[in-house]
Structures are given as structure tokens and as C-alpha cells.
């Protein structure tokens, strides 16, 4: 079973996906309503969805599983591979990334507001003023207002390696831009995932009709505890509509690899699913206001 946010007949709805069928959750108009519930109450609510309207998953459009004021945050340098990649790309401040890997306090940064997040099949973006841009496949936690992890989804934390490599203070420009965050295809409840520390992760980039780059890894290589990352996020802030926390990447295409306009990026995480997006460079002339 997965929690989905989807569009049907021009309306945005919340439902449960199982066996190729989506059942609308009665009385629920946003995902944020669910994240306002304690975990035990949420589990009860999902176990009794009510006699909502049903539809074949192929007949609806899946949307990014985030809405209302549920922000997306992310973590960095939580895997050894990520530590090495950041050191490699940083000409002047490589020691910053070496230190944060073993520091008590993890790197946690803001990634996106809900309306900027791209959903399944939508184009992610790469900056027009960046030379090296990469997809970063990550396990993302869905955390309710009480700091409880209630679900998992896939995040593509698209990043500019060339901009971040110039100076760590350029991190917001390297991480937060039009199309830099994708989530989906849905949210898998936490109790449906056996061991979040043993999930296979796969990344594939298709270009010109063929596979241009691919790799695989596992969350077993995570250097931090997931509850530790959540605890630091919740220490100094409140999230009344819950929050999505992406937990860092351990699969980074090596330089000089860079995404190109027209690429297709596929990220798969065991027990969750596959998130697929195309790539577009720059900010389109027509974009949501």
C-alpha cells in the first residue's frame, strides 16, 4: 500500500494505491492533514479509508507527494561516497566536508517549498550558469508534526557540483533552484518497510535512446542514524504540517559527468518504487507564479 497525491478530472485528490488501483481517502484533501496525526492514529486512519471512489492508477496523473506548508529539507555528507565526492569537487575548502562527516552535528539544509517540487514524469531542472549538474538519489523520510517518521519516498536532490565546488557558501545556489527537487512516485508507510537501513538504490540516466550512466548502492552504507537526522531537524523548528527530510546520497556520478537537457533520470529504491523525470536546462519562459 502507498499513499498517493494525484489528479483526476481536474481535481487534486489523496488516496491509497494497491495492486494498480487507487482508492480515494474520504474526508482528506491534503497530505498535510495526515501528517498532523500521531503515527498510531495515522495507521488507524489508513486502515479504514472509507468507500471512496476508485480508479486505475494508469488513468490518473500522479503528483509530487507534498503539499500545503510541508517543506522539504535535506542532509549532506551522510555517506562516505558523498564525503569523497564533495572533497573532490571543492578546490578551496575540502576540509569542511571531511570535518562534517564525523562531526556530532549533521549537515541539514532547506531544499524546497511544496509548490516547487517536481512529481513523477515532470522535468527536473539544471542551472543555465552551471557546468556540472548531477542527480542525487536519496531515501526521503516523511515526518509528522510530532517528529515521528511515518513514511518513505524517493528524492532526487539535483545539485550543481561546479557551483558548490567553488565555495561552500554557494550551497543554496547549488541546491535550491527551479526544478532542483523531485519526489515520488508516492509515500510508502513506515510500517510497510522492513528495514530502512537495507534498501537497494539504483540510478540510471538515459540519453539519446540509450543508457548513458547507471549505478547501484544501498542504505546500509548510511553513516548516520535516521532518527538522529530527524532529531536535529526538529531541534530548533516546528513543522505543523510535517516535513520531508531527504537523507543524503551515496551514489554520485563521477566528474566530468553532467546532466544534459533531454536526459531521463530513473531512481529506484527497494520497497518503495521508481521515480522517473526528464531534464530541462534553465528556467522556462512560462512557469508557475
N, C-alpha and C positions, 0 to 999 in steps of 0.2 A: 504493500500500500504506500502511496505517495500523496503528498499534499500539493495541489496544483493551483496556480492562478492562470486563468485562461479567458479568451474572448470568444463569445458565441453570439451570433445575431446582433453584433454591435455592442453587446454588454460585457463588462468585465465581471467574472464570477470566480468563486473559490470552491474547490471540490476535492474529492478523493479519487485517485487513479489506481485501478487494479485490473489486471487482465485485459488491458486495452479499452476499458470502459471508464468514463468519468462520471461520478455522481456528485451533483451539486450539494454543498453543505447548506442546509436550510438555516436562515437567520444570520448568515455570516457574509458580510460584504467586502471585508478586507482581511488579509493575513494578520494585520496588526491586532485585530480582535482576538485572535488565537494566542498571540504572544503576551497578551495581558492576563492570561490564565496561568495559575500554577501548573507545573508539569503533570501532576496527578489528575487535576481537573481537565486538562487538555486531552489526556489519554482517554478519559471517560467520554469527552465530547466527540472525539473522532470515532470511538467505538459505536456511537449512536448518531450517525449523520442525518437520520430522518429520511423520509421518502422523497428526496429531491429529484429533480429532472436528471436524466441520464443522457449521455452522448458518447459516441465512439471517439476515441482520442484523435483519430485521423481526421475527424470532421470539425475540430476546433483548433484555435491557434494558441499554443502555449505562450505565456508571457513570463517575464522575469519574476521570480518568486520573492518580490519585495515591494512594499507599498507604504502608504501613509507617511509617518515620520520615522520609519525603521531605517537607520543609517547602516552603511557598510563600512567596517573597519578592517584593517589587515595587519598581519605580523610579518616581520622580516628577519632574515638570518636565523631561521629556526632549524635549518638542516646544514650539514657540513658542506654539501654541494653548493648551497646558496652562499655560504660564507666564502668559499673559494672563488665563486663567480664574482662576487662583489669586490673582493680584493683584486682580482684580475683586471676588472674594468676601471678601478679607481687609481688614477695616476698620483694623486697628492695626499690621499687620506685612507690608505688601505688599512692602517692600524685601527681605524674607527670600527670597521666591520669585524676585525679579529677580536676586538675587545667586547663588542656587544654579544657575540656568540656565547661567551662564557659568563657574561655579567649576570647578576641576580635579576635585574630588571630587563624584561624583553623589549624589543622594539615593537611598538604598537602605533599605528598611524591611521588617520582618517583616509578613506578611499572614495566613497561616493554617497550622494543622496539618492533616494529611490528612483526619481524620475530620470536620472542619467544612466541607470543600469540597463544593459542590453540583455535581452532574453534569447531563448533558443532560436537559431536561424537568423537573428538580426546581425548587422555588421558591427564589429568592433572597430576601433579607430587606432591609427598610428599618427604621431605628430608630423606635420609638414617640416618642422625645423629640427628633426632628429634623424641621425644617420643609422642607428642600430636600435631596433624595436623588437621585443620578444614577447611571446605568450608565456605566462607563468601559471601552470596548472596547480590548483590548490584545493584541499579539503576545506570547506567553509562550515562553520558552526552557526546554527540558528539558536540564539539565546533569548529567553523570555525576560520580562521586566524584572524578574526576581534573581537573575543571574544563573538560571538553570539551562543547560543545553538540552533543547527539546527536538532538535533535528539537524540534518546534514544536507548540504547541497554542494555543487561544484562551482568554483570561482575561477575565472580567467583574469588574473591580476596583470593586465597588459602594462608593460613598462618600457621606458626609454633607457636603455643601458648607456647610451652615449651621453645623455644629459646628466644622469645620476653620477656617472663616472667623472664628470668634470669637477663636481663639488657635492658633498653630501647635503649641503643646504639647498640644493636644487631638487631634493626629493619630491616636494609637492608637484613640481613641473614634470618630473619624470613619471609620476604615479597617478596624478589627477588631471585628466583632460578628457575631451569629448570622445566617448567610446572606449575608455580605458578599463571598464569593469563589465564583465558579463557573469550572470548567474543562471543556474538551471541544471537540468530541464525542469526540476521540481524539488521538493523538500522531502527527504525520507525521514520519518520519525526516528528519534534516537533509539527507541526500544526495538526498532526493526533492524538495527545494525549491530551485529555480534561484537566485533572488536574494532573500534576506530583506529587502533594502532597497528592494524594488519590489513590495510586495504591497498590493493594494487592500483597504481595510477599510470595511465597511458596518455601520451601526447603524440598527435600526428598532424603535420602541416602538408596539405596538398597544394600543388602549384602546376599550372599548365597541364592538367589532366592526369597527373601522377603524384605519388607520394614524394615530397621533397625532403622531409625530415621526420623522424619518429624516435621515440624513446619510451622507456618504462621505468618505474621505480615503485616504492612502497612507503606508506606512512610509518612503517616500522622503523624508519631512519630518523623520525622526528626527535629532535634534541630536547624539546620542551614537553611538559605535560599540558594537555588541552585545558584542564581546569585551572592551571596556573595562568595561562594566557587570558582566559575569561576573567579571572580574579583581578588581574592588573587592569584590564579594560574597565571593570566596574568600580575600581577603587575610588576614582575621583570624578565620576559622572553618573548620570541617571539616564535610563533608556525606557521611557514609559511604554513605547510600542515595540519593545525588544530591539535586538541588534543582530546583524550578521557579522561574524568575525572570520575572516579568511586566515588560515593558519601558517602560511608560508609555503614556498616551493622548494622542491628538491629535484626538479627536472628543468634545467636551463640549457637551451640550445647554445653551443659554444660559439664565440666570436670566430669569424665575422658574420655568422648567420644573422639575418634580419628579416622580419616580415615584409611582405610586399602587397600592394593593392591587388585584390583579386584572389589572394590565398584563401583557403578554407582551413580552419583550425578545429580539430576534434580532441576533446578531453574526456577520458573515461575514468571513472573511479568505481571500483568494485562495490557492490551492494547499493549503489546509488544510480548510475546510468551514464549517459553520454551527452555532453554539451557541444553543439556544433555552431560555429559562427564564421561568416566571411569577414574579409578585411577591407577597410577603406582608409585612404590617407587623407588627413586634413579634416577640417570642419566643412560639412556640406553647406551650400548656399541656402538651402531650405532645411531648417532644423527646428525642433520644438522650442517654443519660447518659454 
